[in-house]
């Protein structure tokens, strides 16, 4: 059985509750390493390769035009659209689905990386490239994909995301017509859905910016801080308390690394499967401060294998945050509904509505729905 097939089985078991939670956790804990052999790499579509390369060249010309123009967003948008028209190629939903499928293939090719999946780090790339938005200045967000440039790529909060950017670059080479902003956020959608999470509405239309549009450091959350910091950072993006807590549920997947953030360990027993376990563990486990030489973090008293960050723990200390965290701990369906909505909102931060190619967001198919 391949890991992708097992993932589909796990998704169904999570949805139906057909396995006891303890048994499901054990299955999830060992699945990634047992089924980490990557599937054969799908060959690139031969018929469209010259076309895509041509589009990439013309799009580059459009970006160059932007760099020497005072027309701003309109200029670069016009350059991209003109490139597609000149190449006689306007991507459809099916074309974006092919990109999604390729990302899903790469997610399962992690071999010995972390817990056997690239999905958490790809989700983090989409999150961090979108979470730089400032609603007052209308700068940052997913529109320009400025994490491609220094110094934003070297900000402390983005440590380790070169792994995800390099993975997405492979996809970009196969589909040069897609913008980095669309590629990275579509990668985030794929990551959520391929980790047995909810469907996330998504639509394309982001454009690639230039280095001078890179955002300053300090716009992403500092995990050592408290509730006031969370409200300041997320409020700048336009999120309320309920949305802050829902987004924090993304810590159900992935892990921290001492050589990146300084913190160490996973938040849950199933770091490659999205559930409401992050919230359940916050309430069900006894959390104590970890005794070590690293930054302040908590560990579960029972197994000492899980961790929580100070910004995670405030979700059960702050009265407003706590009521939402408890609601999500008690109801996985509610968490999925709210998480899907807030992630879709996050991924569209900074993108003018007129840029989107579709009035209504799309729902992309999972790998096991192909």
N, C-alpha and C positions, 0 to 999 in steps of 0.2 A: 504494500500500500504506500503511495506517495504521500508526502506531507500535505500537498494540496487536497488530496482526497480526504485525508484525516481532518484537515481544517473544515471541510464541508460537513463531515460527520459531527465535529465538535459544534459547529454553528447550529446545526439542527438540535443537538442535545441541549445547548444553552437555551434555545428558543422554546423547546417543549418541556424542559425540566425533567427529561426522562432518566437522567443519571443523578444519583445523590451527589450533593455538592462536594463532599470529601473525595468521592471516587473521581469526579470530574477534575478536581484540582490535581490529583495524582496523574491522571491521564495527560492533562495539559503540561504538567511540570516536566514530563519525560519526552513529550511528543517532538519538540523542536530538535533535540539532539538525535533522536532515533530516526527521524525522517528528514535529515538535513542534506541528503544528496541532491544536488540541483538537477532539474529536468533538462533534457537536451535543449539547447538554445534554438529558438525559432528563427529560421532564415529570414532575412529582411526581404520585403516584397520587391522582386526584381523589376517589375514593370513601372513602379513609381519612383525608383531611386534617382534616375536622371532628373525627373521632374522636381523632386524634393531638393536636390542639390541646386538646381536652377533657382528655386524659390529662395533658398538660403542666401544665395549670392545677391539677389535683387533686394531681399529684406535688409541685408547688410548695407546696401546702398541707401535704402530708405533711412536707416539709423544714422548713417553718415550725414545725410541731408539735415537731419534733426540737429546734429551737433553744431551746424553752422547756420542755424535758423533761429529766429526769434518767435517762431509760431508755436513753440511748446508742444503740448499733447497733440494738437490737431495735425502738426507736421509729421510726427512720427506715426500717428494712426493712419494718416493718408499714405505715407510711404509703405507701410505694411499692407494696407488694402490694395494699393496700386501694384505692389509686387505680386499679390495673389492673382489679380486680374490679368496682369501681363503674362504670368505663367499659365493662365487659363486653369487655375486651380482654386477653388473655394472649399475649404474643408467642411465636411458635414459631421453630424453626430457620429456616424459610423467611423469616420477617420479618427475622431477623438477616442472612440471606443478601442480602436487598434492601439493607440498610445497607452490607454489604460491597461489593456491586456499585456502589453510589453512590460509595463511597470510591475504588474502582478507576477509575471515570470521572474523578474529580477528579485522581487521580494523573497521568493522561495530559494534563491541561489546563495543564501548567506553562508552555507557550510558551517564553519566554526565561529562565525561572528556572533558575539553575545549569545542569545538564546535560540539561534537558528533562524532568525528572520531579520530582514532589513526594514520591515514595516515601521517599527518605532522610530528609527532615526530619520526615515523619509517623512513621517508625520511631523517630527520635530522641525525639519527643514521648512515644511509648509507653514507651520505654526509661527516660527521665528521670523520668516520672511514677511508674514502678514501682520504680526503683532507690533510692528514699529509704527503703526499709524497714529497720527495726532489729529484729532477731529477739529481742533482750533486752527491749526495752520494748514490742514489738509495735505500733509506731507507723510511720506512713508506708506506702509501697507504693501499689498502684493503686486501692485500695478507695474512697478519698474524692475522688480527682482534685483535690487541693488546689492544684495549680499554677495553678488558675483565680484564686487569690487572691494579693494582695500580702502579704508581701514575697517569697513563694516564686517567683512568676512573674518576679521581678526578680533572682533569684540569678544570679551570673555564669555558672554552668554551663548555665543555661536561656536564655541570650542567643540571640535569633533564633527561639525556638520560638513566638513570637506568630504567625509565619507559619503554622505547623501548627495552632495553636489556632484561628486565624481560619478556616482551611479546614474544620476539624472542626465549627466553629460553624454553617457552612452546612448540613452534614449533620444536625446537631442540630435545626435549624429544620424540616427535612423530616421528621425522625423524633423528635419531642420525648419519646417514651416511653422512649428508651434513656438510661441513665445516662452521664455523662461518662466514668467509669472504663471502662465496657464499650465505649463509642465509641472512646476513645483506644487501648485495647489491641486492639480489633478492627481499628483503623486500622493498628496495628503488624503484625498478622497479614497484612492485605492488602498492606502495603508489602513484606514479605518474599516473599510468594508471587507478587506481580506483578513482582518483580525477578528472576524465574526461580529463586527460592530454594526451599527445601523446604516442604512443608505443615507448618503449626504448629498443633497441637491447641489449641482455645480453647473456653471456655464462659462464659456470662454470669452475672451475679449481683452485680456491684459496685454500691455505693450512693454517692450524692453526699454529701459532708460539708460542713462549714462552715469559715469562715476560721480559727477558733481551732485547727483540727486541722492547719493547714499546718505543714510540717516546717522545722527550722532549716537554715541554710546549712551546707555542708561535708559533706553526705552523699553527694555524687556524686564520681566520680574527678577528681583534679587531674592533668592530662596532663603536668605538668612533673616529676612525682615518679617514684619507682622501685618495685621489686618489693614492698618492705615496705608501702608505701602501698596498692598494689593489694590485697594480702592483708588489710589492715585494713579497707578500704572494702567489698570484696566479701565478706569473712568476716563482717562485720556483717549482711549480707543473708542469709548462710547458704550461700555458694558455696565450693567447694574449688578447688584449682589447675587441675584439668582444666576445670572450668566457667568459671573466669576466662578461660582461654585461648580456649575456644570462643566465649564472648560477645565477646571482643575481635575475633573474625572479622567482626563487624558493620562494622568499619572497611573492609571490602571495598567498601562503597558510601558515597556522599556525599563531601563535601569540607569543609575548614575555611575560615573567613572571617576576615579581619583585623578586621572591624568587629564580630565576635562573640567568638570565643575568642582572637583575636590571632594565631592560626596561619593559614597559607594553603596551599591546594592540595588535590588529591585523593590518596588512598592508592593507587589502582589506575588502570589505563588504561580500565576499564569501570565508572565510578562509579554507574551505574544498573542494574547486573546483579550479583547475588550469586553469587560463586564462591569457591574457596579461593585466589584470586590474592593476597590480602593476605598469606597465609602463604608462598606460593611466592616472592613478591617479597622478603619479609624475608630469605630464604635465598639467592636467586639474584642479587640486585642488590648492588652495593657502595654502602653508605650513608655519607654524609659530613655533617658539620654545615653547615647552611646559613649563609652569610655575609650577614647582613641586620640590620636594626634591630629586628626582632621578637623574640619569645621563642625559646628554643632549640628547634629542630626539625631533622630530618634531611632530606636530599634525595638522590635517586638520582644517582649520579655519571655515569651514561650520558646521560640526557636532561635531568636537572635539572627535570623537570616533576612528579615525584611527591614525596610527603612521608611521613614517619613521625614520630610523636610520641615523646618520651622513654619514655612508658608502653608504646608499641608495641615499641620497640627492646629493652626489658628481656625481652621474650618469647624472644629468642634469646640473652640473656646469663645469665638465671637458669636453673640446671640443670634444675629441676623443670618450669618453664614451657616450656623449650626442647623437651623430649621430646614434649610434646603439640603444640606448634606444628609440629614436624617431621612428626609423624604426620598432621596436617591438611594440610600442604603436599604430602604424598605421596598423599593419598587424599581426593578431594573428597566421595565418598559418606560416608566416616566423618565429615567435617566437617559435612555436611548433617544427618546423624543426630544428632550431639551438639548442633549449633546449634539444631535444632528443639526438642530436649528442654529445653535450658537457657533458651531464649526463652519457652517455655510456662511453665516454672517462674518465671521473672522476672515475667511478666505476671500471675501469681496471687499474688505476694507481698502480704501484708497482708490477704488476703481470707479470712475464716473459712469453713471448708469447708461449713458448713451454709447459707451464703448462695447457693451455686451452684445453678442451676436444673436441672442435669444431673449425675448421678453420674459420667459419663464425658464427657471433652471431645469437642467436635465437630471435624470437618474441613470447612472452608468451601471452596466451589468457586472456582477461579480465574476471571478474567474470560473466558478463552478456553474455559472448560468450561460456560458458561451455555447 
